[in-house]
Amino acid sequence: VSSNSREAYVVCQENNLMLVFDVASRTLTRAFGLGVKDHSIEGNGMDASNKDDAINIRTWPVYGFYMPDAIEAFEVDGTTYLISANEGDSRDYDGYSEEVRMKDLELDPEAFPNAEELLASENLGRLKTTTANGDADGDGDHDVLYSYGARSFTIWDTEGNVVYDSGDQLERIIAAAFPHAFNTTNDENAFDNRSDDKGPEPEAIETGYVNGRLYAFVGLERMSGIAIFDISDPTTPMCIDYLSNRNFEATLSDDPTSAEVIAMGDLGPEGLHFISNEDSPNG
């Protein structure tokens, strides 16, 4: 909700869509698709395989649907912005599923003359994709490749235009901080486990002021950590820190109350809440 309580913003994750409501009249005023992120551009890379036995963040001929989970509204100099955690979530239901791996697609030979190499398991073959989009000319093969989520956080204006996207920073941050546990999952210590899916899976987002600076806190579900960015200037956020109390040496138990699970620390953040110093019991 905007700081003046006039507008409410709703993300429809599986549809990659944002809705805007007028609060007073309770009416839908506009809707906009969030588009895609071009992973072929330098700085927008990703590690696309869990079978390459390496940290391999690079560009690929793939477009990523943002498909945010958590969003937050904030204001800078009288302008309202939205910030999203771009988790990605396919339409994968009992009655309908669009989700396949890229190796299951037939690629257009003109668009992808190197299809065999591209679809190898150590390249794009394992990456989750969609059957609902990509056949641009309707001839039965895929001319465009899509993935779920953008492995980033994005700052938008209230018309759905990208003000800033963190590119491949989140994967690079965890690669530097935890190279032995890069793209692991939240319920198992397994190197590179989630690279073929949605990487570190940014899911939670929160903003808050500390000593006059505005910060964004991005919860990475699979890595079980929080990336902190100074967003005082929404066009040029700066990475400040990465926090995690996860113990990658501990062993997960099926009993959530066991000492082993407790020893693993905080896992799989789905949401975050910022408590200001005036509301904090210790200031």
Buried (B, 14 or more C-beta within 10 A) or exposed (E): EBEEEEBBBEBBBBBBBBBBBEEEEEEEEEBBEBEBBBBEEEEBBBBBBBBBEEBBBEBBBBBBBBBBBBBBBBBBEEEBBBBBBBBBBBEEEEEEEBBEBBBEBEBBEEBBEEBEEBBBBBBBBBBBBBBEBBBEEEEEBBBBBBBBBBBBBBBBEBEBEEBBBBBBBBBBBBBEBBEEBBBBBBBEBEBBBBBBBBBBBBBBBBBBEEEEEBBBBBBBBBBBBBBBBBBBEBEEBEBBEBEBEBBBEBEBBEEEEEEEBEEBBBBBBEEBEBEEEEEEEEE
